[in-house]
Amino acid sequence: MKKNLEIFTNDKYKLLKWIADNEIEYRKAKYLSSSQQEIAETLHYSKSKTNKYINELIESKFLRKYKTRGKYALTQQGYEAINIIEESKIWG
């Protein structure tokens, strides 16, 4: 797991952490209801950069699509990555 975490000490981690911080809980499920455009504007990324990073995080199993188009949720692996990075103070 630690070997794969180096990819998060950059903008991808910032994106993953932002998603975690902005997830909502509804009927015991947590997910992000913001669009990629809203994410891009908030993080000052281009929409294409945001899309690329979201797809890479999904492929790496740190993020998953949630039911409907344009909604995302962290996986257990995504939460673990954030916890490890926060504890080791790699970020910030």
Biotite code that builds the C-alpha atoms (Angstrom):
import biotite.structure as struc

atoms = struc.array([
    struc.Atom([0.000, 0.000, 0.000], chain_id="A", res_id=1, res_name="MET", atom_name="CA", element="C"),
    struc.Atom([2.712, 2.515, 0.941], chain_id="A", res_id=2, res_name="LYS", atom_name="CA", element="C"),
    struc.Atom([4.409, 2.056, -2.438], chain_id="A", res_id=3, res_name="LYS", atom_name="CA", element="C"),
    struc.Atom([1.268, 3.242, -4.235], chain_id="A", res_id=4, res_name="ASN", atom_name="CA", element="C"),
    struc.Atom([0.803, 6.240, -1.952], chain_id="A", res_id=5, res_name="LEU", atom_name="CA", element="C"),
    struc.Atom([3.503, 8.332, -3.601], chain_id="A", res_id=6, res_name="GLU", atom_name="CA", element="C"),
    struc.Atom([1.011, 9.203, -6.349], chain_id="A", res_id=7, res_name="ILE", atom_name="CA", element="C"),
    struc.Atom([-1.015, 11.155, -3.775], chain_id="A", res_id=8, res_name="PHE", atom_name="CA", element="C"),
    struc.Atom([1.653, 13.635, -2.684], chain_id="A", res_id=9, res_name="THR", atom_name="CA", element="C"),
    struc.Atom([0.446, 15.975, -5.375], chain_id="A", res_id=10, res_name="ASN", atom_name="CA", element="C"),
    struc.Atom([-2.743, 17.281, -6.972], chain_id="A", res_id=11, res_name="ASP", atom_name="CA", element="C"),
    struc.Atom([-4.320, 13.813, -7.010], chain_id="A", res_id=12, res_name="LYS", atom_name="CA", element="C"),
    struc.Atom([-4.127, 13.673, -3.235], chain_id="A", res_id=13, res_name="TYR", atom_name="CA", element="C"),
    struc.Atom([-5.573, 17.171, -3.017], chain_id="A", res_id=14, res_name="LYS", atom_name="CA", element="C"),
    struc.Atom([-8.497, 15.998, -5.162], chain_id="A", res_id=15, res_name="LEU", atom_name="CA", element="C"),
    struc.Atom([-9.028, 12.803, -3.158], chain_id="A", res_id=16, res_name="LEU", atom_name="CA", element="C"),
    struc.Atom([-8.908, 14.697, 0.138], chain_id="A", res_id=17, res_name="LYS", atom_name="CA", element="C"),
    struc.Atom([-11.315, 17.355, -1.144], chain_id="A", res_id=18, res_name="TRP", atom_name="CA", element="C"),
    struc.Atom([-13.775, 14.663, -2.188], chain_id="A", res_id=19, res_name="ILE", atom_name="CA", element="C"),
    struc.Atom([-13.511, 13.034, 1.244], chain_id="A", res_id=20, res_name="ALA", atom_name="CA", element="C"),
    struc.Atom([-14.050, 16.375, 2.976], chain_id="A", res_id=21, res_name="ASP", atom_name="CA", element="C"),
    struc.Atom([-17.092, 17.189, 0.849], chain_id="A", res_id=22, res_name="ASN", atom_name="CA", element="C"),
    struc.Atom([-18.933, 13.893, 0.754], chain_id="A", res_id=23, res_name="GLU", atom_name="CA", element="C"),
    struc.Atom([-22.488, 13.949, 2.004], chain_id="A", res_id=24, res_name="ILE", atom_name="CA", element="C"),
    struc.Atom([-24.224, 11.154, 3.852], chain_id="A", res_id=25, res_name="GLU", atom_name="CA", element="C"),
    struc.Atom([-27.667, 10.081, 2.783], chain_id="A", res_id=26, res_name="TYR", atom_name="CA", element="C"),
    struc.Atom([-29.356, 6.907, 3.962], chain_id="A", res_id=27, res_name="ARG", atom_name="CA", element="C"),
    struc.Atom([-26.098, 5.570, 5.393], chain_id="A", res_id=28, res_name="LYS", atom_name="CA", element="C"),
    struc.Atom([-24.254, 6.078, 2.096], chain_id="A", res_id=29, res_name="ALA", atom_name="CA", element="C"),
    struc.Atom([-21.518, 8.658, 1.579], chain_id="A", res_id=30, res_name="LYS", atom_name="CA", element="C"),
    struc.Atom([-20.887, 10.224, -1.805], chain_id="A", res_id=31, res_name="TYR", atom_name="CA", element="C"),
    struc.Atom([-19.924, 13.466, -3.504], chain_id="A", res_id=32, res_name="LEU", atom_name="CA", element="C"),
    struc.Atom([-22.729, 15.294, -5.258], chain_id="A", res_id=33, res_name="SER", atom_name="CA", element="C"),
    struc.Atom([-20.545, 17.983, -6.882], chain_id="A", res_id=34, res_name="SER", atom_name="CA", element="C"),
    struc.Atom([-20.006, 17.903, -10.632], chain_id="A", res_id=35, res_name="SER", atom_name="CA", element="C"),
    struc.Atom([-16.570, 17.699, -12.207], chain_id="A", res_id=36, res_name="GLN", atom_name="CA", element="C"),
    struc.Atom([-16.969, 21.337, -13.241], chain_id="A", res_id=37, res_name="GLN", atom_name="CA", element="C"),
    struc.Atom([-17.652, 22.373, -9.629], chain_id="A", res_id=38, res_name="GLU", atom_name="CA", element="C"),
    struc.Atom([-14.666, 20.341, -8.427], chain_id="A", res_id=39, res_name="ILE", atom_name="CA", element="C"),
    struc.Atom([-12.433, 21.895, -11.083], chain_id="A", res_id=40, res_name="ALA", atom_name="CA", element="C"),
    struc.Atom([-13.512, 25.426, -10.213], chain_id="A", res_id=41, res_name="GLU", atom_name="CA", element="C"),
    struc.Atom([-13.046, 24.884, -6.481], chain_id="A", res_id=42, res_name="THR", atom_name="CA", element="C"),
    struc.Atom([-9.586, 23.325, -6.803], chain_id="A", res_id=43, res_name="LEU", atom_name="CA", element="C"),
    struc.Atom([-8.538, 25.667, -9.646], chain_id="A", res_id=44, res_name="HIS", atom_name="CA", element="C"),
    struc.Atom([-7.940, 22.732, -12.003], chain_id="A", res_id=45, res_name="TYR", atom_name="CA", element="C"),
    struc.Atom([-9.069, 22.490, -15.588], chain_id="A", res_id=46, res_name="SER", atom_name="CA", element="C"),
    struc.Atom([-12.051, 20.246, -16.201], chain_id="A", res_id=47, res_name="LYS", atom_name="CA", element="C"),
    struc.Atom([-9.879, 17.914, -18.299], chain_id="A", res_id=48, res_name="SER", atom_name="CA", element="C"),
    struc.Atom([-7.311, 17.625, -15.480], chain_id="A", res_id=49, res_name="LYS", atom_name="CA", element="C"),
    struc.Atom([-10.096, 16.882, -13.007], chain_id="A", res_id=50, res_name="THR", atom_name="CA", element="C"),
    struc.Atom([-11.585, 14.260, -15.314], chain_id="A", res_id=51, res_name="ASN", atom_name="CA", element="C"),
    struc.Atom([-8.180, 12.636, -15.856], chain_id="A", res_id=52, res_name="LYS", atom_name="CA", element="C"),
    struc.Atom([-7.440, 12.448, -12.131], chain_id="A", res_id=53, res_name="TYR", atom_name="CA", element="C"),
    struc.Atom([-10.891, 11.106, -11.274], chain_id="A", res_id=54, res_name="ILE", atom_name="CA", element="C"),
    struc.Atom([-10.506, 8.363, -13.880], chain_id="A", res_id=55, res_name="ASN", atom_name="CA", element="C"),
    struc.Atom([-7.024, 7.483, -12.582], chain_id="A", res_id=56, res_name="GLU", atom_name="CA", element="C"),
    struc.Atom([-8.317, 7.324, -9.003], chain_id="A", res_id=57, res_name="LEU", atom_name="CA", element="C"),
    struc.Atom([-11.162, 5.055, -10.135], chain_id="A", res_id=58, res_name="ILE", atom_name="CA", element="C"),
    struc.Atom([-8.752, 2.791, -12.040], chain_id="A", res_id=59, res_name="GLU", atom_name="CA", element="C"),
    struc.Atom([-6.504, 2.611, -8.961], chain_id="A", res_id=60, res_name="SER", atom_name="CA", element="C"),
    struc.Atom([-9.516, 1.677, -6.779], chain_id="A", res_id=61, res_name="LYS", atom_name="CA", element="C"),
    struc.Atom([-9.267, 4.737, -4.506], chain_id="A", res_id=62, res_name="PHE", atom_name="CA", element="C"),
    struc.Atom([-12.519, 6.190, -5.831], chain_id="A", res_id=63, res_name="LEU", atom_name="CA", element="C"),
    struc.Atom([-15.641, 4.675, -7.363], chain_id="A", res_id=64, res_name="ARG", atom_name="CA", element="C"),
    struc.Atom([-18.625, 5.916, -9.285], chain_id="A", res_id=65, res_name="LYS", atom_name="CA", element="C"),
    struc.Atom([-21.701, 6.168, -7.120], chain_id="A", res_id=66, res_name="TYR", atom_name="CA", element="C"),
    struc.Atom([-24.960, 4.968, -8.694], chain_id="A", res_id=67, res_name="LYS", atom_name="CA", element="C"),
    struc.Atom([-25.706, 7.863, -11.035], chain_id="A", res_id=68, res_name="THR", atom_name="CA", element="C"),
    struc.Atom([-23.554, 9.684, -13.518], chain_id="A", res_id=69, res_name="ARG", atom_name="CA", element="C"),
    struc.Atom([-21.351, 12.354, -12.037], chain_id="A", res_id=70, res_name="GLY", atom_name="CA", element="C"),
    struc.Atom([-21.387, 11.126, -8.456], chain_id="A", res_id=71, res_name="LYS", atom_name="CA", element="C"),
    struc.Atom([-18.340, 9.618, -6.758], chain_id="A", res_id=72, res_name="TYR", atom_name="CA", element="C"),
    struc.Atom([-17.492, 7.948, -3.480], chain_id="A", res_id=73, res_name="ALA", atom_name="CA", element="C"),
    struc.Atom([-14.217, 7.041, -1.824], chain_id="A", res_id=74, res_name="LEU", atom_name="CA", element="C"),
    struc.Atom([-13.435, 3.375, -1.426], chain_id="A", res_id=75, res_name="THR", atom_name="CA", element="C"),
    struc.Atom([-12.054, 1.909, 1.773], chain_id="A", res_id=76, res_name="GLN", atom_name="CA", element="C"),
    struc.Atom([-8.644, 2.044, 0.107], chain_id="A", res_id=77, res_name="GLN", atom_name="CA", element="C"),
    struc.Atom([-9.149, 5.757, -0.537], chain_id="A", res_id=78, res_name="GLY", atom_name="CA", element="C"),
    struc.Atom([-9.914, 6.435, 3.128], chain_id="A", res_id=79, res_name="TYR", atom_name="CA", element="C"),
    struc.Atom([-6.899, 4.351, 4.160], chain_id="A", res_id=80, res_name="GLU", atom_name="CA", element="C"),
    struc.Atom([-4.640, 6.332, 1.821], chain_id="A", res_id=81, res_name="ALA", atom_name="CA", element="C"),
    struc.Atom([-5.803, 9.625, 3.318], chain_id="A", res_id=82, res_name="ILE", atom_name="CA", element="C"),
    struc.Atom([-5.308, 8.347, 6.867], chain_id="A", res_id=83, res_name="ASN", atom_name="CA", element="C"),
    struc.Atom([-1.796, 7.080, 6.149], chain_id="A", res_id=84, res_name="ILE", atom_name="CA", element="C"),
    struc.Atom([-0.770, 10.300, 4.418], chain_id="A", res_id=85, res_name="ILE", atom_name="CA", element="C"),
    struc.Atom([-2.274, 12.480, 7.141], chain_id="A", res_id=86, res_name="GLU", atom_name="CA", element="C"),
    struc.Atom([-0.603, 10.443, 9.890], chain_id="A", res_id=87, res_name="GLU", atom_name="CA", element="C"),
    struc.Atom([2.803, 10.480, 8.211], chain_id="A", res_id=88, res_name="SER", atom_name="CA", element="C"),
    struc.Atom([2.493, 14.205, 7.423], chain_id="A", res_id=89, res_name="LYS", atom_name="CA", element="C"),
    struc.Atom([3.622, 13.587, 3.832], chain_id="A", res_id=90, res_name="ILE", atom_name="CA", element="C"),
    struc.Atom([1.098, 16.205, 2.762], chain_id="A", res_id=91, res_name="TRP", atom_name="CA", element="C"),
    struc.Atom([0.882, 19.775, 4.006], chain_id="A", res_id=92, res_name="GLY", atom_name="CA", element="C"),
])
